[in-house]
Amino acid sequence: MVARVRAGDAAALAAVDDWADAVARGLAMLVNVSDPQRSVIGGGVSEAADVVLEPIRRALPTYCYGWPARDVPDVVVASLGERAGARGAALLARIV
């Protein structure tokens, strides 16, 4: 799917926009409750950041309460990429 989006396939672009809208809705629920300065996306999705970040960023303000009077957090990719969750779990296991 990502390769098709990168190639400009209209159906794939529409599917990613629909998916990004759903992600933005879920992310907005967390933003509305916790008011973070930044939202970080990791895991396998981070490998397709060039495809998914912009549609999520575009849709997120629509679902955040108080926008545009309130800032919407930036959405960024975890610096550890697709291994972010696994490394976090391993560190947590060492602590517990």
C-alpha positions as CSV (number, residue, x, y, z in Angstrom):
1,M,0.0,0.0,0.0
2,V,2.8,2.5,0.9
3,A,4.5,1.8,-2.4
4,R,1.3,2.6,-4.2
5,V,0.8,5.8,-2.3
6,R,4.4,6.8,-3.1
7,A,3.7,6.1,-6.8
8,G,0.6,8.4,-6.6
9,D,-2.1,5.8,-6.9
10,A,-5.4,7.6,-6.3
11,A,-7.2,4.7,-4.6
12,A,-4.2,4.1,-2.2
13,L,-4.1,7.9,-1.4
14,A,-7.8,7.9,-0.5
15,A,-7.3,4.8,1.7
16,V,-4.5,6.4,3.6
17,D,-6.5,9.6,4.0
18,D,-9.4,7.5,5.5
19,W,-7.0,5.7,7.7
20,A,-5.3,8.9,8.8
21,D,-8.6,10.4,9.7
22,A,-9.4,7.4,12.0
23,V,-6.0,7.7,13.6
24,A,-6.5,11.5,14.1
25,R,-9.8,10.8,15.8
26,G,-8.3,8.4,18.2
27,L,-5.3,10.6,18.8
28,A,-7.5,13.6,19.4
29,M,-9.3,11.7,22.2
30,L,-5.9,11.4,24.0
31,V,-5.0,15.0,23.2
32,N,-8.3,16.3,24.5
33,V,-7.8,14.4,27.8
34,S,-4.1,14.9,28.4
35,D,-3.2,18.1,26.4
36,P,0.3,17.0,25.4
37,Q,2.8,19.2,23.6
38,R,3.7,16.5,21.1
39,S,2.3,13.2,19.9
40,V,4.9,10.5,19.0
41,I,4.1,7.7,16.6
42,G,6.4,4.6,16.7
43,G,6.3,1.0,15.6
44,G,5.8,-0.1,12.0
45,V,3.8,3.0,11.1
46,S,6.9,5.1,11.6
47,E,8.6,3.4,8.6
48,A,5.9,5.0,6.4
49,A,6.2,8.5,8.0
50,D,6.6,10.2,4.7
51,V,3.2,8.8,3.7
52,V,1.1,9.0,6.9
53,L,2.3,11.9,9.0
54,E,0.9,14.7,6.8
55,P,-2.6,13.3,6.5
56,I,-2.7,12.8,10.3
57,R,-1.5,16.3,10.9
58,R,-4.0,17.7,8.5
59,A,-7.0,15.8,10.1
60,L,-6.0,16.2,13.8
61,P,-7.2,19.8,14.4
62,T,-10.7,18.9,13.2
63,Y,-11.2,16.6,16.3
64,C,-9.3,18.6,18.9
65,Y,-11.5,20.6,21.3
66,G,-10.9,24.3,21.3
67,W,-9.0,24.5,18.1
68,P,-8.0,27.0,16.6
69,A,-7.9,29.0,19.9
70,R,-5.8,26.2,21.4
71,D,-2.6,24.7,20.0
72,V,-2.7,21.3,18.5
73,P,0.3,19.1,19.3
74,D,2.7,18.3,16.6
75,V,2.8,14.7,15.5
76,V,6.3,13.3,15.1
77,V,8.0,9.9,14.5
78,A,9.7,8.2,17.3
79,S,13.5,8.4,17.0
80,L,13.7,4.6,17.6
81,G,11.4,4.0,14.6
82,E,9.7,0.6,14.5
83,R,11.6,-0.7,17.5
84,A,10.3,2.0,19.9
85,G,7.7,-0.2,21.5
86,A,9.9,-3.2,21.9
87,R,12.8,-1.2,23.4
88,G,10.4,0.6,25.8
89,A,8.9,-2.8,26.9
90,A,12.5,-4.2,27.5
91,L,13.4,-1.2,29.6
92,L,10.2,-1.4,31.6
93,A,10.9,-5.1,32.2
94,R,14.3,-4.3,33.6
95,I,12.8,-1.8,36.0
96,V,10.0,-4.1,37.2
